[in-house]
């Protein structure tokens, strides 16, 4: 509860620092990205021009014991964002 009060007072706090304060240290992330046509509701909420696809991202973050510590569903306009991914081969 104390940590949530800190977030309310300072919404720029890092999500990962907050997770660490709960004893959950995220070390890996998996994302699924699907590009698709927006729904009418998404077009209205995102104030999008016609014919602009959205990127739907499902993000899962895990700690060292492979336990899920974060699950996010994100929707982004593809005309405003650049998605950068990096991984080791």
N, CA, C and O atoms as a GROMACS GRO file, in nm:
protein
  356
    1UNK      N    1   0.082  -0.119   0.000
    1UNK     CA    2   0.000   0.000   0.000
    1UNK      C    3   0.087   0.126   0.000
    1UNK      O    4   0.056   0.224  -0.068
    2UNK      N    5   0.198   0.122   0.079
    2UNK     CA    6   0.288   0.238   0.083
    2UNK      C    7   0.348   0.264  -0.055
    2UNK      O    8   0.357   0.379  -0.099
    3UNK      N    9   0.387   0.156  -0.124
    3UNK     CA   10   0.446   0.173  -0.257
    3UNK      C   11   0.347   0.229  -0.356
    3UNK      O   12   0.384   0.310  -0.441
    4UNK      N   13   0.222   0.188  -0.348
    4UNK     CA   14   0.121   0.241  -0.438
    4UNK      C   15   0.097   0.389  -0.412
    4UNK      O   16   0.072   0.465  -0.506
    5UNK      N   17   0.105   0.432  -0.287
    5UNK     CA   18   0.092   0.574  -0.256
    5UNK      C   19   0.204   0.653  -0.321
    5UNK      O   20   0.182   0.763  -0.371
    6UNK      N   21   0.327   0.596  -0.320
    6UNK     CA   22   0.441   0.664  -0.385
    6UNK      C   23   0.415   0.681  -0.533
    6UNK      O   24   0.446   0.785  -0.591
    7UNK      N   25   0.358   0.578  -0.597
    7UNK     CA   26   0.328   0.584  -0.740
    7UNK      C   27   0.223   0.691  -0.767
    7UNK      O   28   0.235   0.767  -0.864
    8UNK      N   29   0.121   0.699  -0.683
    8UNK     CA   30   0.018   0.802  -0.700
    8UNK      C   31   0.079   0.941  -0.691
    8UNK      O   32   0.042   1.031  -0.766
    9UNK      N   33   0.174   0.960  -0.598
    9UNK     CA   34   0.237   1.090  -0.579
    9UNK      C   35   0.336   1.122  -0.691
    9UNK      O   36   0.354   1.238  -0.726
   10UNK      N   37   0.399   1.018  -0.747
   10UNK     CA   38   0.499   1.038  -0.851
   10UNK      C   39   0.480   0.933  -0.961
   10UNK      O   40   0.544   0.828  -0.958
   11UNK      N   41   0.390   0.960  -1.059
   11UNK     CA   42   0.360   0.860  -1.162
   11UNK      C   43   0.477   0.828  -1.255
   11UNK      O   44   0.466   0.739  -1.339
   12UNK      N   45   0.589   0.900  -1.241
   12UNK     CA   46   0.705   0.872  -1.326
   12UNK      C   47   0.796   0.765  -1.266
   12UNK      O   48   0.898   0.731  -1.325
   13UNK      N   49   0.759   0.712  -1.149
   13UNK     CA   50   0.841   0.606  -1.090
   13UNK      C   51   0.852   0.488  -1.184
   13UNK      O   52   0.758   0.457  -1.259
   14UNK      N   53   0.965   0.421  -1.182
   14UNK     CA   54   0.989   0.307  -1.268
   14UNK      C   55   0.907   0.186  -1.224
   14UNK      O   56   0.905   0.151  -1.106
   15UNK      N   57   0.841   0.124  -1.320
   15UNK     CA   58   0.766   0.002  -1.291
   15UNK      C   59   0.859  -0.105  -1.236
   15UNK      O   60   0.824  -0.175  -1.141
   16UNK      N   61   0.977  -0.118  -1.296
   16UNK     CA   62   1.068  -0.224  -1.255
   16UNK      C   63   1.127  -0.199  -1.116
   16UNK      O   64   1.150  -0.294  -1.041
   17UNK      N   65   1.151  -0.074  -1.081
   17UNK     CA   66   1.195  -0.043  -0.945
   17UNK      C   67   1.085  -0.075  -0.845
   17UNK      O   68   1.112  -0.123  -0.735
   18UNK      N   69   0.960  -0.047  -0.884
   18UNK     CA   70   0.848  -0.078  -0.796
   18UNK      C   71   0.836  -0.229  -0.776
   18UNK      O   72   0.815  -0.276  -0.664
   19UNK      N   73   0.850  -0.307  -0.885
   19UNK     CA   74   0.847  -0.453  -0.873
   19UNK      C   75   0.959  -0.503  -0.783
   19UNK      O   76   0.938  -0.592  -0.700
   20UNK      N   77   1.077  -0.445  -0.798
   20UNK     CA   78   1.191  -0.485  -0.714
   20UNK      C   79   1.164  -0.454  -0.567
   20UNK      O   80   1.207  -0.528  -0.479
   21UNK      N   81   1.091  -0.345  -0.539
   21UNK     CA   82   1.061  -0.312  -0.400
   21UNK      C   83   0.968  -0.416  -0.338
   21UNK      O   84   0.962  -0.430  -0.216
   22UNK      N   85   0.895  -0.490  -0.421
   22UNK     CA   86   0.811  -0.600  -0.374
   22UNK      C   87   0.888  -0.732  -0.370
   22UNK      O   88   0.831  -0.837  -0.341
   23UNK      N   89   1.020  -0.727  -0.400
   23UNK     CA   90   1.101  -0.848  -0.399
   23UNK      C   91   1.094  -0.927  -0.528
   23UNK      O   92   1.135  -1.043  -0.531
   24UNK      N   93   1.042  -0.868  -0.635
   24UNK     CA   94   1.030  -0.936  -0.763
   24UNK      C   95   1.120  -0.866  -0.863
   24UNK      O   96   1.086  -0.758  -0.911
   25UNK      N   97   1.234  -0.925  -0.894
   25UNK     CA   98   1.328  -0.862  -0.986
   25UNK      C   99   1.309  -0.919  -1.127
   25UNK      O  100   1.347  -1.034  -1.152
   26UNK      N  101   1.252  -0.841  -1.218
   26UNK     CA  102   1.233  -0.890  -1.354
   26UNK      C  103   1.367  -0.901  -1.427
   26UNK      O  104   1.449  -0.810  -1.422
   27UNK      N  105   1.387  -1.016  -1.494
   27UNK     CA  106   1.514  -1.033  -1.567
   27UNK      C  107   1.494  -1.067  -1.714
   27UNK      O  108   1.588  -1.057  -1.792
   28UNK      N  109   1.372  -1.108  -1.754
   28UNK     CA  110   1.351  -1.138  -1.895
   28UNK      C  111   1.211  -1.093  -1.936
   28UNK      O  112   1.120  -1.079  -1.855
   29UNK      N  113   1.199  -1.070  -2.066
   29UNK     CA  114   1.074  -1.017  -2.118
   29UNK      C  115   1.042  -1.089  -2.249
   29UNK      O  116   1.131  -1.115  -2.330
   30UNK      N  117   0.915  -1.121  -2.267
   30UNK     CA  118   0.868  -1.182  -2.391
   30UNK      C  119   0.757  -1.092  -2.444
   30UNK      O  120   0.668  -1.053  -2.370
   31UNK      N  121   0.764  -1.059  -2.573
   31UNK     CA  122   0.659  -0.978  -2.633
   31UNK      C  123   0.607  -1.046  -2.758
   31UNK      O  124   0.683  -1.103  -2.837
   32UNK      N  125   0.477  -1.038  -2.775
   32UNK     CA  126   0.413  -1.083  -2.898
   32UNK      C  127   0.353  -0.958  -2.961
   32UNK      O  128   0.275  -0.887  -2.897
   33UNK      N  129   0.389  -0.931  -3.086
   33UNK     CA  130   0.343  -0.811  -3.154
   33UNK      C  131   0.262  -0.853  -3.276
   33UNK      O  132   0.310  -0.927  -3.362
   34UNK      N  133   0.139  -0.805  -3.283
   34UNK     CA  134   0.051  -0.833  -3.396
   34UNK      C  135   0.006  -0.699  -3.453
   34UNK      O  136  -0.043  -0.613  -3.380
   35UNK      N  137   0.024  -0.682  -3.583
   35UNK     CA  138  -0.021  -0.561  -3.651
   35UNK      C  139  -0.155  -0.594  -3.718
   35UNK      O  140  -0.167  -0.693  -3.789
   36UNK      N  141  -0.253  -0.508  -3.693
   36UNK     CA  142  -0.389  -0.538  -3.738
   36UNK      C  143  -0.465  -0.407  -3.759
   36UNK      O  144  -0.418  -0.300  -3.721
   37UNK      N  145  -0.581  -0.417  -3.820
   37UNK     CA  146  -0.668  -0.301  -3.834
   37UNK      C  147  -0.728  -0.267  -3.699
   37UNK      O  148  -0.763  -0.357  -3.622
   38UNK      N  149  -0.741  -0.139  -3.669
   38UNK     CA  150  -0.799  -0.101  -3.539
   38UNK      C  151  -0.950  -0.122  -3.536
   38UNK      O  152  -1.017  -0.121  -3.639
   39UNK      N  153  -1.000  -0.142  -3.416
   39UNK     CA  154  -1.145  -0.144  -3.399
   39UNK      C  155  -1.193   0.001  -3.406
   39UNK      O  156  -1.113   0.094  -3.401
   40UNK      N  157  -1.323   0.020  -3.416
   40UNK     CA  158  -1.377   0.157  -3.418
   40UNK      C  159  -1.344   0.229  -3.286
   40UNK      O  160  -1.311   0.347  -3.286
   41UNK      N  161  -1.355   0.156  -3.176
   41UNK     CA  162  -1.324   0.214  -3.045
   41UNK      C  163  -1.177   0.258  -3.037
   41UNK      O  164  -1.148   0.367  -2.987
   42UNK      N  165  -1.085   0.173  -3.085
   42UNK     CA  166  -0.942   0.209  -3.084
   42UNK      C  167  -0.917   0.331  -3.170
   42UNK      O  168  -0.842   0.421  -3.131
   43UNK      N  169  -0.979   0.336  -3.287
   43UNK     CA  170  -0.962   0.453  -3.376
   43UNK      C  171  -1.007   0.581  -3.306
   43UNK      O  172  -0.941   0.684  -3.316
   44UNK      N  173  -1.120   0.573  -3.237
   44UNK     CA  174  -1.170   0.690  -3.166
   44UNK      C  175  -1.080   0.729  -3.050
   44UNK      O  176  -1.045   0.846  -3.035
   45UNK      N  177  -1.042   0.631  -2.967
   45UNK     CA  178  -0.959   0.660  -2.849
   45UNK      C  179  -0.821   0.712  -2.886
   45UNK      O  180  -0.768   0.801  -2.820
   46UNK      N  181  -0.763   0.657  -2.993
   46UNK     CA  182  -0.628   0.697  -3.034
   46UNK      C  183  -0.629   0.813  -3.134
   46UNK      O  184  -0.523   0.857  -3.179
   47UNK      N  185  -0.750   0.861  -3.168
   47UNK     CA  186  -0.764   0.974  -3.263
   47UNK      C  187  -0.684   0.947  -3.391
   47UNK      O  188  -0.602   1.029  -3.433
   48UNK      N  189  -0.710   0.832  -3.450
   48UNK     CA  190  -0.633   0.786  -3.565
   48UNK      C  191  -0.699   0.823  -3.697
   48UNK      O  192  -0.821   0.823  -3.708
   49UNK      N  193  -0.617   0.855  -3.798
   49UNK     CA  194  -0.671   0.870  -3.932
   49UNK      C  195  -0.712   0.731  -3.985
   49UNK      O  196  -0.672   0.628  -3.930
   50UNK      N  197  -0.791   0.732  -4.091
   50UNK     CA  198  -0.833   0.604  -4.148
   50UNK      C  199  -0.715   0.530  -4.209
   50UNK      O  200  -0.615   0.591  -4.248
   51UNK      N  201  -0.727   0.398  -4.216
   51UNK     CA  202  -0.630   0.309  -4.281
   51UNK      C  203  -0.494   0.304  -4.214
   51UNK      O  204  -0.395   0.270  -4.278
   52UNK      N  205  -0.486   0.337  -4.085
   52UNK     CA  206  -0.360   0.323  -4.011
   52UNK      C  207  -0.373   0.201  -3.921
   52UNK      O  208  -0.461   0.197  -3.835
   53UNK      N  209  -0.285   0.101  -3.939
   53UNK     CA  210  -0.294  -0.017  -3.851
   53UNK      C  211  -0.244   0.013  -3.710
   53UNK      O  212  -0.173   0.111  -3.686
   54UNK      N  213  -0.282  -0.074  -3.617
   54UNK     CA  214  -0.232  -0.065  -3.481
   54UNK      C  215  -0.143  -0.186  -3.454
   54UNK      O  216  -0.154  -0.290  -3.519
   55UNK      N  217  -0.054  -0.169  -3.358
   55UNK     CA  218   0.028  -0.280  -3.309
   55UNK      C  219  -0.027  -0.320  -3.174
   55UNK      O  220  -0.032  -0.239  -3.081
   56UNK      N  221  -0.069  -0.445  -3.164
   56UNK     CA  222  -0.116  -0.499  -3.036
   56UNK      C  223  -0.002  -0.580  -2.977
   56UNK      O  224   0.043  -0.679  -3.036
   57UNK      N  225   0.044  -0.539  -2.861
   57UNK     CA  226   0.160  -0.603  -2.798
   57UNK      C  227   0.117  -0.668  -2.667
   57UNK      O  228   0.054  -0.604  -2.583
   58UNK      N  229   0.151  -0.794  -2.652
   58UNK     CA  230   0.132  -0.864  -2.526
   58UNK      C  231   0.271  -0.879  -2.465
   58UNK      O  232   0.357  -0.946  -2.523
   59UNK      N  233   0.294  -0.818  -2.350
   59UNK     CA  234   0.426  -0.821  -2.285
   59UNK      C  235   0.416  -0.902  -2.156
   59UNK      O  236   0.330  -0.878  -2.072
   60UNK      N  237   0.508  -0.998  -2.143
   60UNK     CA  238   0.519  -1.078  -2.021
   60UNK      C  239   0.662  -1.064  -1.971
   60UNK      O  240   0.757  -1.085  -2.046
   61UNK      N  241   0.677  -1.027  -1.845
   61UNK     CA  242   0.808  -1.012  -1.783
   61UNK      C  243   0.820  -1.115  -1.671
   61UNK      O  244   0.726  -1.136  -1.594
   62UNK      N  245   0.936  -1.179  -1.664
   62UNK     CA  246   0.958  -1.289  -1.570
   62UNK      C  247   1.076  -1.260  -1.478
   62UNK      O  248   1.168  -1.186  -1.515
   63UNK      N  249   1.074  -1.320  -1.359
   63UNK     CA  250   1.187  -1.309  -1.267
   63UNK      C  251   1.281  -1.429  -1.289
   63UNK      O  252   1.258  -1.510  -1.378
   64UNK      N  253   1.386  -1.439  -1.207
   64UNK     CA  254   1.489  -1.541  -1.224
   64UNK      C  255   1.434  -1.683  -1.211
   64UNK      O  256   1.492  -1.776  -1.266
   65UNK      N  257   1.324  -1.700  -1.138
   65UNK     CA  258   1.266  -1.834  -1.123
   65UNK      C  259   1.155  -1.858  -1.226
   65UNK      O  260   1.075  -1.950  -1.211
   66UNK      N  261   1.152  -1.776  -1.330
   66UNK     CA  262   1.055  -1.787  -1.440
   66UNK      C  263   0.911  -1.759  -1.398
   66UNK      O  264   0.817  -1.800  -1.467
   67UNK      N  265   0.893  -1.690  -1.285
   67UNK     CA  266   0.758  -1.651  -1.243
   67UNK      C  267   0.720  -1.520  -1.311
   67UNK      O  268   0.802  -1.429  -1.324
   68UNK      N  269   0.596  -1.513  -1.353
   68UNK     CA  270   0.545  -1.393  -1.419
   68UNK      C  271   0.534  -1.279  -1.318
   68UNK      O  272   0.471  -1.293  -1.214
   69UNK      N  273   0.597  -1.164  -1.350
   69UNK     CA  274   0.590  -1.048  -1.261
   69UNK      C  275   0.516  -0.930  -1.326
   69UNK      O  276   0.479  -0.835  -1.257
   70UNK      N  277   0.497  -0.937  -1.457
   70UNK     CA  278   0.426  -0.830  -1.526
   70UNK      C  279   0.355  -0.888  -1.647
   70UNK      O  280   0.411  -0.972  -1.719
   71UNK      N  281   0.233  -0.845  -1.669
   71UNK     CA  282   0.156  -0.884  -1.788
   71UNK      C  283   0.088  -0.759  -1.839
   71UNK      O  284   0.004  -0.702  -1.770
   72UNK      N  285   0.124  -0.715  -1.959
   72UNK     CA  286   0.068  -0.591  -2.013
   72UNK      C  287   0.010  -0.616  -2.151
   72UNK      O  288   0.068  -0.686  -2.234
   73UNK      N  289  -0.106  -0.558  -2.174
   73UNK     CA  290  -0.166  -0.554  -2.308
   73UNK      C  291  -0.156  -0.411  -2.355
   73UNK      O  292  -0.213  -0.320  -2.294
   74UNK      N  293  -0.084  -0.389  -2.464
   74UNK     CA  294  -0.060  -0.254  -2.515
   74UNK      C  295  -0.114  -0.242  -2.657
   74UNK      O  296  -0.108  -0.338  -2.735
   75UNK      N  297  -0.165  -0.127  -2.691
   75UNK     CA  298  -0.208  -0.098  -2.827
   75UNK      C  299  -0.146   0.034  -2.868
   75UNK      O  300  -0.162   0.135  -2.799
   76UNK      N  301  -0.074   0.033  -2.980
   76UNK     CA  302  -0.003   0.153  -3.025
   76UNK      C  303  -0.034   0.181  -3.172
   76UNK      O  304  -0.054   0.089  -3.251
   77UNK      N  305  -0.037   0.307  -3.205
   77UNK     CA  306  -0.049   0.347  -3.345
   77UNK      C  307   0.081   0.314  -3.416
   77UNK      O  308   0.189   0.340  -3.363
   78UNK      N  309   0.072   0.258  -3.534
   78UNK     CA  310   0.194   0.224  -3.608
   78UNK      C  311   0.251   0.343  -3.684
   78UNK      O  312   0.364   0.337  -3.731
   79UNK      N  313   0.174   0.449  -3.697
   79UNK     CA  314   0.225   0.567  -3.768
   79UNK      C  315   0.301   0.662  -3.678
   79UNK      O  316   0.360   0.759  -3.727
   80UNK      N  317   0.303   0.638  -3.547
   80UNK     CA  318   0.370   0.728  -3.454
   80UNK      C  319   0.485   0.665  -3.377
   80UNK      O  320   0.564   0.736  -3.315
   81UNK      N  321   0.496   0.534  -3.380
   81UNK     CA  322   0.594   0.466  -3.295
   81UNK      C  323   0.690   0.383  -3.378
   81UNK      O  324   0.654   0.330  -3.483
   82UNK      N  325   0.812   0.373  -3.330
   82UNK     CA  326   0.912   0.284  -3.387
   82UNK      C  327   0.937   0.175  -3.283
   82UNK      O  328   0.965   0.206  -3.167
   83UNK      N  329   0.929   0.052  -3.323
   83UNK     CA  330   0.946  -0.061  -3.231
   83UNK      C  331   1.086  -0.117  -3.252
   83UNK      O  332   1.118  -0.164  -3.362
   84UNK      N  333   1.169  -0.114  -3.148
   84UNK     CA  334   1.307  -0.160  -3.157
   84UNK      C  335   1.322  -0.284  -3.070
   84UNK      O  336   1.284  -0.284  -2.953
   85UNK      N  337   1.378  -0.389  -3.128
   85UNK     CA  338   1.401  -0.512  -3.052
   85UNK      C  339   1.548  -0.550  -3.065
   85UNK      O  340   1.610  -0.530  -3.169
   86UNK      N  341   1.601  -0.604  -2.957
   86UNK     CA  342   1.741  -0.648  -2.956
   86UNK      C  343   1.747  -0.781  -2.884
   86UNK      O  344   1.683  -0.799  -2.780
   87UNK      N  345   1.823  -0.874  -2.938
   87UNK     CA  346   1.840  -1.003  -2.872
   87UNK      C  347   1.973  -1.064  -2.911
   87UNK      O  348   2.032  -1.028  -3.013
   88UNK      N  349   2.019  -1.155  -2.829
   88UNK     CA  350   2.148  -1.222  -2.851
   88UNK      C  351   2.126  -1.350  -2.930
   88UNK      O  352   2.032  -1.425  -2.903
   89UNK      N  353   2.211  -1.374  -3.025
   89UNK     CA  354   2.205  -1.498  -3.103
   89UNK      C  355   2.311  -1.596  -3.059
   89UNK      O  356   2.321  -1.706  -3.114
   0.00000   0.00000   0.00000
